[in-house]
Amino acid sequence: RLNSAPATTLDWAGFFNISTAVFVDSFSVLAQDTTPAGIAFNTDGTKMFVIGQNGNNVNEYILSTEFDVSTASFVDSFNVSAQEIFAHGIAFNTDGTKMFITGYEGDDVNEYTLSTGFDVSTASFVDSFSVSAQDTAPVGLAFNTNGSKMFVLGSVNRSVFEYALSTGFDVSTASFTDAFSVAGQETQPQGIAFNTDGTKMFIVGSIGDDVNEYALSTGFDVSTAAFTDAFSVAAQETTPRAITFNANGSKMFVVGSGSDAVNEYNITPTSLQLGTGSFASA
């Protein structure tokens, strides 16, 4: 008989390590758009959103199994051509009541409100913020967790541009703060993503056909970024356009206009942080 013996709890600290990524499956979005450019999920992975440059629509899909693209089915779409005719990047706030689109015609970030979270049929345009002073071809888009920082990836200057928002997820309050060049790894950067605490940044590009990983010594501060690793996706996609992860970084998704598909990868942890607990057994 054992009483109050030590037990372990697992904190998957080793996730978000692209060196362990393994391709799992893909899902074609060709029926909705022939040039998919951006991707996002809702928080629990039961919805996926792919923005395409052919129709300039945000296409919404339902996943019967969370973060499993093989279970995706198309639901609805929302057209953004009134604001952007070369839409590329997409992001949401945490509860999906705000959506953000960037593209290289308007050279801005467009903000929309959704009366029902993560339901694009309820979206309406609110405001925009120009990034043309930093780059005339913005492609990728990301925010930190509370929306106090916004990151725009520019393909002309091949840099990540960081902005501070005095009101979280309100682009009208944004101001430019810093930039970080990714030209040493990718000359045609397309998509950007971060891990949860911003200590890792990921850039995907269409020249190297790979995902480049950077470590940030201060979370969500691009001035502290340093290149660490790369992972090729060329076997699945020759024109990768965007990247995202599930919440804990155990899955990575890359969408591209070569295959017109969302490619899903599993990531295994390289290290585990062990906590203590207790259990009893009779």
Summary of the structure (lengths in Angstrom):
residues: 282
radius of gyration: 18.9
end to end distance: 5.0
largest distance: 69.8
contacts: 1001
relative contact order: 0.21
helix: 5%
strand: 54%
